[in-house]
Each structure stands twice: as structure tokens, then as C-alpha cells.
Amino acid sequence: MNPKALHKISYGLYAIAARKGDKINGQIANTVFQITSKPPTLAVSINKGNYTHEFIKESWSYVVNVLDRDTGMIFIGRFGFKCGRDIEKFDGIKHRLSALGNPILEENSTAYLEVRVDEEVDMGTHTIFIGEVVDADIINDSEPMTYAYYHMVKKGRAPKAAPTYIEE
Amino acid sequence: MNPKALHKISYGLYAIAARKGDKINGQIANTVFQITSKPPTLAVSINKGNYTHEFIKESWSYVVNVLDRDTGMIFIGRFGFKCGRDIEKFDGIKHRLSALGNPILEENSTAYLEVRVDEEVDMGTHTIFIGEVVDADIINDSEPMTYAYYHMVKKGRAPKAAPTYIEE
């Protein structure tokens, strides 16, 4: 088996954000996908060790912020390689709160989709959070960042907790 | 809610193939994603009305054939818009059978991943088939087809049974 074949699967790049009490947090994820069209449902795979996992478990909802292709590496590093246990990720980042209290990015984002979680699937190291899209809008006409673009053009990498991490 | 925000989610394009007894069949899907890295697990969302759904339910495994970017529309139409109840989809198409008997494309494909299904999640119109990658290889260095490329450059569309279908 050649695990590099997994690199041929295409993804976007997203900041998944949620609320826990009066705290908000977010993290980078690439493994977001639509399950059904009627009703529109989405799924995301989140590492159980990630701080955002706790937040989604509590708010039972999350926002998928679709990063635009020009998002800088400092922004991605803040959300993808730092932990919300150590820093307030949304400090100084333009955002607003959804009706459910989850943060919607107002910078570096081309669209958002808010999901009310109906089901979680325990996958060992990760949980798949599945639910109906309850709010969504396009923010601007920017191209979404793809995972391929992030790797090739931005020279980005996957953190160890990512579903798509491969040991080199 | 603006359902067009769903179009900002990025995907690849795949021919999902499986076996039922001595018959083989395949269909186009875009909603494939990795769930965990250790062990490597994949998920795909398949419409319950699709013929391939029956095949995966029987073989409890499937191959994700990663289409390359130059795959022609005739090929995609054959696998995506025709039904295996009416035609033998693999007739005249270069392929071989995996150890589990699932078809691996030997044309228009840049990589394949075979999944042994461990879990299914009933999502109303669709089933998510989740399982461990038991075989995988890169076939060539071609770029994978992305769903965005299929829509923009190839002028492709989504069939009604697709998770990402949006009524215009």
C-alpha cells in the first residue's frame, strides 16, 4: 500500500469555529464535505485532542469559514498550529457572532456555513460531526483556498493531529 | 440562508467502484474524504437510489478511483449519468480487479484507494460508507480532477442524486 495515494484526494481549507459558554475558538481543517442536498448536511472530521473538539461537543454546532485563496500563512498558522488553550485566537481578528453564538470570520473568508450537529461518529482519534446547514452565505467572490494550493503555492504542511497527516 | 455557499466547498472527482457477486459497477462521486490518519480511514457519501449503493452494501468494500484532470466528458457521462442497471459500465474500459474483486481503473485515473467498510451512517437520502484503506497506489503523476475544474473548465454539472446538487 502506498499511503501517498491519500494525497491525491482534493480538499478545501477551512477555519472551523465554535463556542463554549462565553469563549470562542477555531481551528484549521480540510476534511469538510457535504453529505446530502435535501436537507443540506455537512460533515467535518475533528481530532479529539483539539480544543475546538470540546467546543463543538458543548455548543453542538459549528461554523465552517471557507478560507479564501489569498489567506496568509500567519493567519493559517494562528488558527492551525497554535492552540486555543494558550491564546485567544479571535483577538484582533475581524469576526461577528452567529445567532447560535459561533464566530463567523469577516476577513480571509469567502463564505461561511453554520451546522447544527445532529450526529457524531466516533472514529478513534477523530470524531465526525454531522448536521444540517442552518445558516450560510457567500461573503465575496474570492476563490476558495484548496488544500493543493496551500501545499504547493503556500508551502504549507499538515499538523500531526490532522486526518491527512502522513509521517515522512 | 444562501445555499450557493455550499459551492465554495472544494472536492475532487472520483469513480467509486464495487462488486456484487460476479458483477462490477461504478459511479462518479465528489464527496470523498479522509477521517483519520492512524489507521488511514476514508468516507464516501452515496445516494441510496444509486446502483453502486447496492454493490457496496454487498461487497462491504469499494475502490476510490481518483480521476485525472484530463478525463473526458464521455467517460464521466458514462460513469456519472448512466445507470449500471442499463449498461455494463466497465465494458471496453481498461481495468483490473483488486484482491477483493473491486474494479481498479487503468485509464483516466491517477491513483486508487480501496476501502474495507467498517461502518455505515444512514443519512436519509444517502449513506456514508466509512472504513480503513486496505490498498492504495499512485498510478501516474497526473493532476487529480477537482470538482471546481470539472464545473468551470469542463462545464460539467451535478446529477440530481448527488449530495452537492442544488436546484437552480
Interface residues (C-beta under 8 A of the other chain):
Chain A: M1 N2 P3 K4 A5 L6 K8 I9 S10 Y11 G12 T31 V32 F33 Q34 I35 T36 S37 K38 P39 P40 T41 L42 A43 S45 V64 V66 T110 A111 Y112 L113 E119 V121 M123 G124 T125 H126 I128 I130 V133 V134 D135 A136 D137 I138 P144 T146 Y147 A148 A162 P163 T164 Y165 I166
Chain B: M1 N2 P3 K4 A5 L6 K8 I9 S10 Y11 G12 T31 V32 F33 Q34 I35 T36 S37 K38 P39 P40 T41 L42 A43 S45 V64 V66 T110 A111 Y112 L113 E119 V121 M123 G124 T125 H126 I128 I130 V133 V134 D135 A136 D137 I138 P144 T146 Y147 A148 A162 P163 T164 Y165 I166
